[in-house]
């Protein structure tokens, strides 16, 4: 990666969890790793770095299944800690991006068959309510801002030909603080990447910002 001009910061652990921030031709200064609020939480799910005057917060919110249960309780507790940290960032007035796999479909427009997901941890009312409280702090849901009425997905399961049937979910989100929302010029999902050989079940989700605006 260095030969191609990339710098990487990451916070990872053995098994499933990890987050990373890659930058190209721009230095990244790590601000913190691990979501504040629980010193006993050892899961690698959060990292912050400053890049070109913008604070990038990369997160991997817990899945939470099966729900109800201990994993779902952990998901909601983690979400509450994220809401507290996000409020602190909002209060600072800094340009901030909250980016990552939030493991939540905020509305019925974000899931291919909502009636099949009512008891899933990603779509339960408690999860969606937490996401809506987060956004209500003043965050701009970039993908939805640019595609307000479009059924657009970022994830397709490996089973039952989900990608071929377009049976997807929108669970990857990029939230912008007010200091950045006016700089948003484009947002999208490179869904064709999901159709390649041996792909991730997530497709790249991206935004474009004009920081000169």
Buried (B, 14 or more C-beta within 10 A) or exposed (E): EEEEEEBEBBBEEEEEBBBBBEBEEEEBEEEEBBBEBEEEBEBBBBBBBBBEEBBBBBBBBBBBBEBEEEBBEBBBBBBBBBBEBBBEBBEEEBBBBBBBBBBBBBEBBBBBEEEEBEEBBBBBEBBBEBBEBBBEBBBBBBBBBBBEEEEBBBBBEEEEEBBEEEBBBBBBBBBBBBBBBEBBEEBBBEBEEBEEEEBEBBBBBBBEBEEEE
